[in-house]
């Protein structure tokens, strides 16, 4: 089977990282995998150096500011030339490319499978924008052949927002980890020193410094609820760095907050932190929460996606607060100072979201789509990332 995945660049992002891991796993399973790349900028290429990358060369001109248009202009000719069996749409930000491919190529466009990477019900937006987002969802539902929900609660949201039936939605847990990650993260949790050695609690947040992550809320909650010896690290890079640094100064906590930039791995940060803090306005199935669970860290998180309550097992694995409720977030930060994580339960939860378990489910789904066969209901309407639904390896 020939799979064509299209990505804008190697710039760090959860969608791109998961896509490259999946492509590697499909290649190991003897699929022919090609990654169409808009530009080579970014560090993620080091994570998957042996994939077959096809660059849309632009010479010395960076296509970053018009990357979606650049992909739309160049991808159709590659599809006609390579004739892939499947197009893999890695996440919500790429669906416009997928829809345009259907419009431009018509019947010559191969089946498209699209992973739902972020919340589709954007309750954080004003009503007019929410209406527009819902109409765009209905367009996707009309043109994209199959969707993958990354957790069971996402399936119902997807069916409602996209206007499609269960038959075109599979549930495959978001493959943000591999078995080696689980081992490293578990070791980081075991290496974590006991609290109190440095006289304070070390809070950790991580992600791109963009509005979606709402690190401003994390800073404000930390400033209100932390003690003088507490520390906050926000690991990541992005356009909001300057604004966050200014806010830390305004709040009087700049000497207790660090923004060290992007880190390829959070393992060391988990080893020297006490509480993980997620303040996002919206998410899909957040990779950083699964990493924090694997590292057995106490968690404070906003209710930023339909899957979050299940991920944290209705509060057993972390404190969940309404998004946008700053007093509730500050109260949870204050209360988390004495929290301890159930390490065995947290690691077991994270273990369900590995690339090893998801890869086979994707391959099975894509094979049936490539043959243009209807998926059986147990694959389309139920979680298919578990061993019980995969063919026996005996």
Secondary structure as UniProt FT lines:
FT   STRAND          2..7
FT   HELIX           14..28
FT   TURN            29..30
FT   STRAND          32..37
FT   HELIX           44..47
FT   TURN            49..50
FT   STRAND          52..55
FT   TURN            59..60
FT   HELIX           64..66
FT   HELIX           67..82
FT   STRAND          86..89
FT   HELIX           92..94
FT   HELIX           95..105
FT   HELIX           106..108
FT   STRAND          111..115
FT   TURN            123..124
FT   HELIX           127..143
FT   STRAND          146..149
FT   HELIX           152..162
FT   HELIX           166..168
FT   STRAND          169..171
FT   HELIX           179..191
FT   TURN            195..198
FT   STRAND          202..206
FT   HELIX           211..213
FT   HELIX           215..225
FT   TURN            228..229
FT   STRAND          231..235
FT   TURN            239..240
FT   HELIX           241..251
FT   HELIX           254..256
FT   STRAND          257..261
FT   HELIX           267..271
FT   STRAND          275..278
FT   HELIX           287..294
FT   TURN            295..296
FT   STRAND          298..302
FT   TURN            306..307
FT   HELIX           308..311
FT   HELIX           313..315
FT   STRAND          319..321
FT   TURN            323..324
FT   HELIX           326..335
FT   HELIX           336..338
FT   HELIX           343..350
FT   TURN            351..352
FT   HELIX           355..370
FT   TURN            371..372
FT   HELIX           377..380
FT   HELIX           387..389
//
